[in-house]
Each structure stands twice: as C-alpha cells, then as structure tokens.
Amino acid sequence: MKAISNIVISQFVFLLAVMMVTSIAFAQEETTEEDTPVTETEEAANATTEENTDKSSDRETRIQEREAALEERQEAIEERRVEAAENAEARQAAATEKREEMAANQAERKAALEERGKERITNLAANISNRIDAAIERLQNIIDRVDSRMQKLTDRGIDTTAAEASLSAAQAAVDQATASIANIDEEVADAVNSSDIRTAWADVKTLYGEVRDQLKAAHTELRNTVTELKAAVESAKTDAAEDTE
C-alpha cells in the first residue's frame, strides 16, 4: 500500500513538474511575444526619425541651394547693373569727347574761315586802293596837262575864266579823294581785326564810296573844263574873224 502511495505521489510530482515547466515555457513565450512588438516599434520609430531627419536634411539642402541660386542671380543682376552703368558712363564720356572734338573742329574751321575772310577783305581792299590810286594819278596828270594848255591859251589872250573855275573844282575833288584814301591801309587793318568785321568793313566800304564820288566829280569837272576851253577857243576865233572883217 505504501508503495502504491509512493508511486502515486511520484506521478503527481512529475505531473506537477511538467505543468510548472509548461507554465514557465508559456510564460517565456508570452514574454517574448510581448517584447517583440516593442522592439519593432522602436525600430519603426527609429526608422521614422531617420527618415524625418533625412527629409529635413533634404529640405535644408534644397533651401540652401535655392538661397545659393538666388544669391547668384542677385550677383549676376548686380554685375549687369554695374556693367550697364559703366557702359552708360563710357558712352556719355565718348559723347562728351565727341562733342568737344566737334566744337574744337568747328572753332578751328571758324577761325580758318575768319582768317581766309580777313585775307580776302585785305586783298579786296588792296585792289580797290590800287585802282583808286591809279585813277587819282591819271586825273592829276590830266589836270596838269589841261592847266598847261589853258595857260598857253591865256597867254594868247583867250578868256579861260570859266575853264579855270571848272579845273579848280576838279583839282579840289582829286585833293579830297587823295586825303580820304591816305590812311586807308590802317583803316582796313583795323576793320579786319575788329570784333565786328561786318560793321567795320561797312565803314570802309562807305569811305571807298565817298572817294569814288569824289573822283567822279573830278572827272565831270575835267570834262567841263575841256568843253569850256573849246568854247573859249571858238569864241576867240569868231572874235578874230570879225576883227579881220
């Protein structure tokens, strides 16, 4: 009986041990199963964090790239603006230089024209003066010859009173012309060097006109003198014929 009890007790203990071992195994398995989801969650969280970190890094990189591109565009715009300003300044400087050059050339041409104008005026005045001098000399020679002829007629008893008056008027006109033209070279020089050449030359032309009128008057009086001498000679012939009759 005792043996049977021992056997029963042994089997009970064995069953109890088996149950305990089974319970422990199940408990470990549950623990393992419970621990596994935690580990996967942590890994998923870590992966998400890494992914977020990568995305954030990518965003920062793109932002930096956009900022760098924007800065490059701004630098390019600033360079173009500076270049445009420099080009504008260069064009303005070139335009100013060209205007100054044109002004200088215009001043040179004006000076050259004025110089040529002065030379033409001087040459013209010299030609007019030479013709006037020659006219005065011819008239004076005629006056001298007529006076000599008239003196001979007077010595022959011919009345030359009227002719003498006309000859005196011719001589007075020639003398006036000679006096007027005496300082003509200085007056021409003053005119061409005047600040107002046009007005100064007009004054010289007026003087030349006066001399011309004086010479015309002298020429007219000489013609009158010759006519009156002829009349005096004819009158003397008529008187002589009457006396002979």
Stockholm file with secondary structure:
# STOCKHOLM 1.0

chainA/1-245         MKAISNIVISQFVFLLAVMMVTSIAFAQEETTEEDTPVTETEEAANATTEENTDKSSDRETRIQEREAALEERQEAIEERRVEAAENAEARQAAATEKREEMAANQAERKAALEERGKERITNLAANISNRIDAAIERLQNIIDRVDSRMQKLTDRGIDTTAAEASLSAAQAAVDQATASIANIDEEVADAVNSSDIRTAWADVKTLYGEVRDQLKAAHTELRNTVTELKAAVESAKTDAAEDTE
#=GR chainA/1-245 SS CHHHHHHHHHHHHHHHHHHHHHHHHHHHHHHHHHHHHHHHHHHHHHHHHHHHHHHHHHHHHHHHHHHHHHHHHHHHHHHHHHHHHHHHHHHHHHHHHHHHHHHHHHHHHHHHHHHHHHHHHHHHHHHHHHHHHHHHHHHHHHHHHHHHHHHHHHHTTCCCHHHHHHHHHHHHHHHHHHHHHTTHHHHHHHHHTSSSHHHHHHHHHHHHHHHHHHHHHHHHHHHHHHHHHHHHHHHHHHHHHHHHC
#=GC SS_cons         CHHHHHHHHHHHHHHHHHHHHHHHHHHHHHHHHHHHHHHHHHHHHHHHHHHHHHHHHHHHHHHHHHHHHHHHHHHHHHHHHHHHHHHHHHHHHHHHHHHHHHHHHHHHHHHHHHHHHHHHHHHHHHHHHHHHHHHHHHHHHHHHHHHHHHHHHHHTTCCCHHHHHHHHHHHHHHHHHHHHHTTHHHHHHHHHTSSSHHHHHHHHHHHHHHHHHHHHHHHHHHHHHHHHHHHHHHHHHHHHHHHHC
//
